[in-house]
Amino acid sequence: MISSSPPSASRNGLRYVVYALFVAELVLFNWQRNYFGPYASPAILYLLAICLVLSTLGFARGRRWELAPPLPRWPIAAWGLAAWQRLLAVAAGALAGGWYNTNLVKREIWSYRPILEFADIIPALQAYARRWLNGSEIYTPLTWELGYFELPTYLPAMWFPFILAERLGFDYRFVAWGIFLLGVLLYEYLVWRLHQPWPQTLALAALPFVVFYALVTTQWAYVGITVEYMILGYYTLLVVGILLRFWPLQALALLLCVLSRYSLIFWVPLYLGLMFFYDSKKNALLIAGTVLLGVVALYIVPYLSHNWGLFMEVQRSYTGAAVFEWKHLGVDGLPIHPYNGLGFASFFYKYAPGSLYDKISLLKTVHVGLLLTVVAAAAVVYVRQRTRRIDYRVYVVTILKLYLATFYAFLQVPYPYLATLGLFTSVFLVLITAGLRPAAEAGKELATAGV
């Protein structure tokens, strides 16, 4: 029998546990990174992510994720005070955060020239875009452009957005910032649809900009030498599409995510599988078909089919790069990146047997095994729920946080700029927690949403 009683007061307190865990994760990732040392720090961060996920799921039990209609009743003159307060709160949070961070991005861009002196990310992206515009072969070694042998490891969604920027002479980093802002703009639309009181609305509207500010001001050259915030934009589009239940946005965003990194490839079957069995078979098939056709048309046919061994060559190059980074020692005689406090590579460096190659190979095996375990366990738990099932949209987004936290915690080289994606996903757990309502209360709120 399914109980219709409201969630207990003790579980209501989980809302504030989620908020507290988010703040703790934000602080330990940014301002207090490696505070507890290279072994305890990654373990604490990963434990915080697990607790954040479990608290969110615990709070979601017995509650519904439902968005109010996009607009209050028409005409505008009929809007109530609460509607105007929400509108002003969303506008204030979005405009203030966007304006301040845009100026911050400008200063960072002007401070760093995209040259090999700092990193090869933007010079490599320039090589891809220029090759495409010149009609040259894209996926051949970047030796001439970079001055040393480097395999072309970037997938199309990493470099294709910069073709127009190359043609018109825009700075690539402004393009990446624009994609991030597009994702946040749709996030703000979600905040508007939640119909929260204006103080909560203001806080939620400002939240992604607060996290971005933290990343830029605590991480060296995050904007100056990377375009990782573009990836944050891609994933924001995906999560917004899931929570809105709008399949075209989900299909487009998932294609962008898959064609930029392989990171979420094991999570996708969970996401589409739960949609197929618990929501819409049609939408699940439409999304899967769109993404499959996009991958074939935009990557496999034009590029991978010319060199079927490219994928394995790239994987071997990643291993070689990891060995190099594990040999890159700091003044303390320890590898700089594996000991940055963000991942478990330090444990494998110290305790795993064999050569560096053996240690890295073991870490890779554990990495893949844990990702598969997270997805399989999440699927089993969802199917075997005996009480009212959590909305699958809330569930897959929350599991995405755990999946990404696992992915970056056990990465062979836990570069900080890559791990920002796992941190940024926590913004959506805060949003979900704020928006969940007991079933009866949610129905009443929807019934009066036009007021």
N, C-alpha and C positions, 0 to 999 in steps of 0.2 A: 504494500500500500504506500502511495506517495503522500507524504505529509504536506498540508497546505499552510501550516503554521509559519509565522514570520521567523526569519533568522534570529538566533539568540543574541542577547546583548554582548556576550563574549565574542561572538564572531563579528559583530559590528566593529569591535575594537581592532579587528584585522586590517581595516581600512588605514588606520594610523600606523600599524606595523609596516604595511606596504610603503607608506610615505617615508617612514624612518629608515627603512632598509634602502630605499632609493637614495636618500641623502647620504647615508653611510657609504654606499657604493660610489656615488659621485665624488665624495671627498677623498676616499682611498685611491680611486683611479687617477685623480688629478693632483690635488694639493698635497696629499700625503702618500704618494706612490712609493712603494718599497719601504714604507715606514717600519714595518715589522721584519724587514730583512728579506732576502731573495727566496727563502723557502716558505716562511709563514705568510708573506704578503699575497702571493698568488693563491694559496690555499684559502685565505680569508676572503679574498675577492670572489673566488668561485663559490665558496659557501654562502656568501651574501647573495649571489645570483640565484642559487638553489632556493634559499629561504624566501627571496622575493617572489620567485615563481610559485612556490608552495603556498605562500600567504595569499597571493592573488587568486589562485585556484580555490583555496579554502574560502575566501570571501565570496567568490562567484557562485558557490553552491547555494541553490534556492533563490538566486537572483536572475534578473533578465537584463540582457543588453538590447535595448530598443531605443531608437532615435525618434525624437519628435519630428513632425513635419518641418520642412526646411524654412517655411515662413509662417509667422503668425497670421491670423485671419486678415483678410483684405477688407477695406482699404487701410492704408497706413494710419489714418486718423483713429482707427479702432484699436491700434496697438496699446497694450497696457504698459504701465510703468516698468514692469519686470522685463518685458521684451526690449524696451529702449535701453534699459540698464545693461542687459546682456550684449546688445549690439555695440554699445559704447565700450564695454569691457573688452570684447573681442578686438575691436578696432584699436583700442589703446594698447593692449598687449602686443598685437601683431605689428602695428606701425612703430611703436617705440622700440621693440626688439629688433625689427627689421632695419630700421634706420640706424640704430646704434651699431649693430653688427655689420651692416654694410660699410659703414665708415671704418670699422675695425678691419674688415677684409681689405679695403683699399689701402690702409696703412701697411698691412702685412705684405700685400702684393708689391707695393712700391719699395719695400725693404729688401726684397729678394728677387734677384734676376733668375730666370729659369735656365741656369747653366749647370754644367756638369760639376762645377766647384762644390755644389751643395748636394745634388742628387740627380739621377738620370730619368726620373719619372716624366717630367714635362718635356725634356729633349726627346725622349723616346716617343711620346705621344705626337710630337711635332713630326717626327719621321714617318709615322703611320699616315697621318693626315696628308703630308706632302707626297708620299708615295701614291696615295689614292688619287689625289688631284692630278698627278703627273701620269697616271695610268701605269705605274710601275707595279712589280710584284710586291704584295704587302708582306707576306709571311716568309721572308728570307732574313738571314742574320743582319743585325743592325750595326755591323762592324764599321761601315763607312761613316754613318751619322754620329755614332758615339765614340769612335776612335778605338774601340776594343771589341772583341767578339762577344755578342750578346744575342741569344735566341729571341725571336718575337713571341713573347708570352702573353701579351694583352689580347683579350677577346674583343670582338667588334664594338660592343656597347661601351667599352672603355675609351675608344678613340674616335668613333664615328661622330659623336656630338661636336667634335672640335674641327670638323672639316669646314663648316661655314666660318668659324672663327679664324681659321688659317686663311681662307679666301679673303675675308674682310679686314684682317689685321687686328682682330680682337685678342686680348689676353685670354688664354685658355682658362685661367683661374676664375675669371668673371663668368664664363660660361658654366663652369662647375657650380659656382655660387648661385647662378640663376636657376639651375636644376634643383638645388637644395631649397631655394625659396619657393619654387613651384610645389614641391612636396609639402612644405610647411603651410602654404596657402590652403591646400586641401585639408591639412590637419586642422587649420583654424575653422574650416567649414564644419568639420566634425565637432569641434568645441561648441560652435553655435547650435548645432543640432541636439546637444546634450540637455539644453535648458536648465543649466545650473544657476544658482544665485550668482549675482555679479561678482562678488569677491573671488569665488572659486573659478568663475569663467575667466577673470583677469589673470589669475595665477596659472591656469592651464594654457591660456593663450601665450603667455610669456615663457612657458617652460622650455620649449625646444631652443629658444634663443639663449636662455640662461645656460643650458647645457653646452651649446655651441661656444658661448663666451668662455666657459670654463676650459673647453678643449683648446681654444686658440691662445688663451693667456697662460696656460700651464704647460703646453706641449710645444717644443721648439719647432718653428717654421711649419706648423700644421697647414696653414693656408699657403705659405710661401713656396713650398717645394712639393706639395701633394695636391691631388684633386679628390681626396677621399670623401669630402663632404658631398660630392656628386653621388657617390654610392649611398650615403645617408639619404639623399633625395630619392633615389630609386626605391629603397626599402620603405621609405615613408609612403610613397605612392602605393606600394603593394599593400601595406598594412591598412591604409585608409580605404583602399578598394575592398579589402576583406571585410572591414567593419561596416562599410556602407552597403555591402552585398551587391556591388556593381561589377558585373563580370567583365565588361570591356576594359575597365581600368585595371582589374586584376590581371587580365591576360597581357596587356601592354607592359605593366610593371614587372610581372614575373618574367617576361621575355627579356626585359632590360637587366634584371638581376641575374638571370641565367647566362646571358651573353656578356656579362661584365666579370663575373667570378663564378667558380664552381661551388662556392661555399655552401649554398643551401640545397644542393642537389638531392641529398638524402631526406630532407624535410619535405620536399615537394610531394612525394607519394602520400604522406600523412595528410597534408593539407587538401589535396584533391580527392583522396579516398574518403575522408570524413565529409567533404562536400557532396560527394557522389551518393553516399549511403544515408546521410542525415539532413541533406538540404535539397539540392537540385542536381539530378543526374545530367540534365541538359547543360547547365552552366559548367559543370565539371568537365564534360566532354568538349564543350566549346573552348574553354580555357586551355585544356591539354592539347587540343588540335591546333589552336592558334599558336601556342608556344612551340610545338613540334614543327609546324610549317615555318615559323620564323627562324628557328635554329637551322633548319635545312636550307632555307633560302638565303639567309644572311651570313651563314658561317660554313656549313658543311659543303654545299655546292660550290660557292665561289672561292673558298680558301682551303678547307681541310681536304677536299677531294683531290687537290693537287699534290698533297703530301700526307698520306695517311699515317705516316710515322711521326708526324709533328707532335701529336698529343703526348706520346711516350718520351719524345726528345725533351719536351718542355718539363715533364715530370722529373726526368733525370737532371735537368738543369736546376730545378728547385732544390733537389738534394745536394747538388754541388754548391749552390749558393748557401745552403744551410751549413755545410761543412766549413765553408769560408767564414761565415759569421761566428761559428763556434770556435774558430781559431783567432777571431778578432778580439784580443784581450785588452782590458782596461788597465789602469795603473795598479789595481789590486791583483792582477794576474788572472782574472776570471773573465769569461766572455761577456761582452758588454750587453748585448741584447737578450741572451738567455737569462741573464741575471738582473733584468730591469724590474722585477717584481710583478710582472703581469702574466707569466705563464709557468708551466711545470717543466719546461725544458731544463731548468737548473737541476731538478731532481735526477733527470736522466743523464745529464752531463756528469754528475757526481757519483751516482750509484749504479747506473746501468753498466753491464760488463762489455768488454770488447773495445774496438776502435771507435773513433768518432762516427764513422759511417755506420757501424753496428748500433751505436746508441741512437742515432737519428732514425735508422730503420725500425728499431723497436718502438720509438716514439710515434712514428708514422702508423705502425700497426695498431698501437693502443688508441691513437687518434681516431682512426676509421672505426675501430671496434666500439669505442664509446659513442660515436655519433650514431651508429646503427642501433646501439642499445637504447639510447635516448628515444629514438623514433619508434622502435618496436615496443618499448615499455609504455610510451605515451599512447600508442594505438590500443594496446591491451587494456590499459587503465580506462580509457574512454569507453571502449566497447563493454566492459564488465561493470560499469557503474550501476549500482542497484537503486539509487535514488534518482531524482530528476536530473537529467544530464545537463551539464554546463553547455551553454551555447557553443557550438563547434567553432564559431568565429573567435570568440574569446579564448577558447582552448588552444587553437592552432597558433594564434599570435603569442600567447603566453609560452607555449612550448618552443616557439621560434626564439624567444629570449634565452631559454635554457640551451637550445641547440647552438646558438651563436656563442654563448658564454663558453660552452664546451669546445666548440671549434677553435676559438682563439686562445683559450687557456692551454690547449694541448698542441698548438701549432709549433712546428719545428723552430721557427724564429718568431717570437711574439713581438713583432714591431708595434710600438704604441699606436701609430696612426691607423693600422689595420684594426686593432682591437677597439677603436672608438665606435665601430658599428654595433658591437655587442652592448656597449654602454648606452648608446643612444636609443636602442630598442626599449630600454627601461622606461622611457618617456611614455610609451604606449601602455605599459602596465599601470602607470599612474593614471593615465586618461581612462582606461577601462575601469579601474577601481572607483574613480570618481563618478563614472557614469552608470554603474550597475545599481539596480534598484530591486527591492523585493517585488515579486510578481504582481501582487495586488496594488502596490504603490505605483509601479510602472504603468499599469493599465489606467489608473486614475490620472496620472500625469499626462499620458497621451490623450486622454479624453478632454483635458482642459488646455491642451497645448496651444490652441489658438488665442487664449486669453492674454 
